[in-house]
Amino acid sequence: MCCNAHAVMDLTLINPDPIVTNSEASLLCVNSEWSIPDVPNIGRDLALPNQQMSQHASHDDSHRFALKVTWQERSSDIFGAFYCGERSKDSSNKVYTVKMLDEATFCPESLTITVNKGELVNISFTRVKQVSEDAVIYKNACGKNRFGRSCKEKCNGGSCQSRVFCLRDPYGCSCATGWKGIRCNEACPPGYYGAGCKLKCECRDRGVCDRFRGCLCKGWHGQRCEKEGSQDVPPQVTSNLRDVELNYGITYSLNCSATGYPPLLHGEIMLLKPDKTTVEPTDTQTLSSQSTALFKVEKIQLRDSGTWSCQVNTASGYTEKSFNVDVKVSPTPLYAPTLNSSGPYHLVISINKEPYNGDGPITSVKLLYKSARASQSWSSIEVNGPLVKLEKLNPMTVYNICVQLSRQGDGGQGHPGPEASCSTAMLDLPPPSGVKLIPVSQTSLSLMWEPVAGSPEEERIYQVECSPVNDRSEKNIFLEVLRNFSSVDIKDLEPKQMYQCKVRVTCKSVGQWSNPVSAWTFSDELPPPPFNIQKSNITDSSAIISWSLEEGNSISSVIIRYKNSDAEDYSQQTEINVREHAVTQFQLRGLKSDTHYMVEIWAKNNIGVSQGNPRLEIKTRKQQDNHMSSYNFQSEGNMLLIAILGSAGMTCFTILIAFFIVLQLKRATFQRRMVQAFQNGVREEPVVQFNSGMLTVAKKSKSQPEPVVYPALQWNDIKFQDVIGEGNFGQVLKARIKKDGLRMDAAIKRMKEYASKDDHKDFAGELEVLCKLGNHPNIINLLGACEHRGYLYVAIEYALHGNLLDFLRKSRVLETDPAFAIANSTASTLTSQQLLQFAVDVARGMDYLSQKQCCLCLIKGGTPYCGMTCAELYEKLPQRYRLEKPLNCEDEVYDLMRQCWREKPYERPSFAHILVSLNKMLEERKTYVNTTLYEKFTYAGIDCLAEEAG
């Protein structure tokens, strides 16, 4: 592609009336160089004082770039010298002509005379300098009714008669081809042709002379028919070039065919763009007399809109054919699509295709979508309306969506519009279980429930709804509880009123309500006494008492007092708890036979006991009088009792003997181990010395050991329960202790009987370290210690859920409950935020302890470097081998892990730095640890042998 920067106008000045005979006269200036899209200028040359160019020049529509001046009446400025030239004042490209009056006394035979400066001129007719044969207009002749250097202009009206054509020097002015005379209205005489009939035919009897084209010789060509072969045929564009609409940025390919003789060569067919740059053909194919040029225009631009031309320029002539190109911009929507509705497996999207940038009309609309978490390619769906439904999606997944518009034609597909994010709803959430409603006070209740397992990453909220059961006038109570809580206190209630409550979990979808539970608020008055007192099943030693209680009085217990009728005060009393279980009867036992009893029943609530309590009198039955039968029965009963007691005694005696033997064996074993432990020397002083909350550990150094103060526990305040851990020389038990007046669970560590003195010293050292550490929320803290019979007992906080490693492995729900994992599309019962919070807590605790361990949360309890031995690790770690990134771990977390694995210690981040980084990730609430269950999901491996060896 090139641009003809040095082109000049191809000017032709047409003088239809060189000898003015009537009132109307005109001049026409034509620019035949279409590569310069400019209209020329007409002016007067050598004007006399009374001759000014007063006529207005107008554009002539019969030619592409032409200017015309017309005189409607004869005046002084209708004759004289005129020029046609470029509008630039500095341009020397001008063409001159003259107009003369018909009544002038001097009528030259020639309109113009071309001479050199200083030569004599014969005005009658003499041309000193013959026009060069190189001028195309003379050499070949333009043919009938054509003019211009390239013969591409046509005369209006179908004839060039009576028109003078002027070119710039040295060509001057002449009549059109086939015409001569001062008025250019005389046809060429036989044997002459060309402009002004200046050329003579020399056909050598091989053809005829045509006054427009010269010799026409069949089978010969040339000015004198001296060349054998067909005559040159001017080129002609044969392609049907139609106006076309192109899209911005595409590659435009075009074929332009033309005929002529001799056949056209490569490069003689050109493509001209509106900005006057030319496009070179990539190839030219010639078949017979027709040549086809192949053009390829890369990246169509907006400035390419306008008129294009296929031009052919050869020695035989010039031709062109034009067509219009309209460049359009592909449409792009201005606004992002929006979410209309959603479900676990679908999204309904509003397209918002209008308004848009670019050109229409819109022929197709596509919605592009992909998962925001995955790096997969975009999927698309055709849209035929304002809404579209995306189906077969994953639950609880965020999707990126955008709209792509298209218009007709190649490259009409526009750029995707702005993106939006929306997420599918979670699966139908199950109702919370274990819902309980407990009264707290006269105006408040406490609602508790079990958290819904498998919480997703998005924020969940528990919705609570409570309403009074019997009072419909009072409005319902609605509360919202964050996902981190599983209970709520419902306050500002009415005393002595039953309320019914239910709870459900919600996020972007709404879960199911739990089964409603009911409870009464505490009463604000004394309870009414029990009523409907009944007695039944009375024997000689027992009786059953039943009663009824009025509901809604917060009655916590029923008190039964009874006495012998002869006694003054009630000597016996029992209290029955009716809050947790509705008990309505009780059996009195141990009564005397044939005796009158007075029974009184009370009700008790948070305010006090009832008043005006009912009383009931009962009489037990008499014993049987048949002494013989009684004696026989007693005799048989005594024999059976003796047999049972004898058997039980022998069994107990055997157990005691076995227990004594086992105890002696253990004592002997312990003594033997103690002897072995002290074979190296007898201690001069005890390893650990206790003194009321202080211990002193004997050390090898000669310096005086410093006593360690620890929080002391009383032996009687410790209630041991189960063994929860055991080693070679130590044992850990769960216990219930009392500290500072409060009861709490604790883990008690103690040494076994056969532990050596070094084991006792190490154990005392552990207590010393725990005392110096102090308390921190992210470590297991010391609760206290106790010395009993020479043994040390250390109490630490009890971890209800066990160690973190086992807790993480229990979260592998795909192994523990595959059905739940698949139904909820999750690989863990823990969310990304919970796992990241574990890492933050560990980092905070490790920062406090100045130790390390930070990766097990991400592989959910897997073994680091699973399957590798220690020897292999010692070999590969110096070679920069590191643990691969877990599949569910994002790059930010893995980069932090790799920083902790750097070879040089000073290059590793401190735990303070790790804590800052993890806190930042936690605040961003991004999915750094993906717990979503995807295809071919596998957990990190667990190497049990390696863990046991470790």
ZITARA-V862389 format. One record per helix or strand of 3 or more residues. SS is the DSSP state (helix for helix, strand for strand). FROM is the first residue (numbers start at 1). TO is the last residue. If there is no record, write none. Layout:
# ZITARA-V862389
ss=SS from=FROM to=TO
ss=SS from=FROM to=TO
This chain:
# ZITARA-V862389
ss=strand from=11 to=15
ss=strand from=25 to=31
ss=strand from=41 to=45
ss=strand from=66 to=71
ss=helix from=76 to=78
ss=strand from=80 to=85
ss=strand from=94 to=101
ss=helix from=136 to=139
ss=helix from=156 to=158
ss=strand from=164 to=167
ss=strand from=172 to=175
ss=strand from=207 to=210
ss=strand from=214 to=217
ss=strand from=233 to=237
ss=strand from=244 to=247
ss=strand from=252 to=261
ss=strand from=269 to=272
ss=strand from=277 to=279
ss=strand from=283 to=287
ss=strand from=290 to=297
ss=helix from=302 to=304
ss=strand from=306 to=314
ss=strand from=317 to=328
ss=strand from=338 to=342
ss=strand from=347 to=350
ss=strand from=364 to=371
ss=strand from=379 to=383
ss=strand from=387 to=390
ss=strand from=398 to=406
ss=strand from=420 to=423
ss=strand from=433 to=441
ss=strand from=444 to=450
ss=strand from=461 to=468
ss=strand from=477 to=482
ss=strand from=487 to=490
ss=strand from=498 to=506
ss=strand from=517 to=520
ss=strand from=531 to=536
ss=strand from=543 to=548
ss=strand from=557 to=564
ss=strand from=572 to=577
ss=strand from=585 to=588
ss=strand from=596 to=604
ss=strand from=615 to=619
ss=helix from=627 to=677
ss=strand from=688 to=690
ss=strand from=694 to=697
ss=helix from=715 to=717
ss=strand from=718 to=726
ss=strand from=730 to=739
ss=strand from=742 to=751
ss=helix from=757 to=773
ss=strand from=782 to=788
ss=strand from=791 to=797
ss=helix from=804 to=810
ss=helix from=813 to=816
ss=helix from=818 to=824
ss=helix from=832 to=849
ss=helix from=870 to=879
ss=helix from=891 to=900
ss=helix from=905 to=907
ss=helix from=911 to=924
ss=helix from=944 to=949
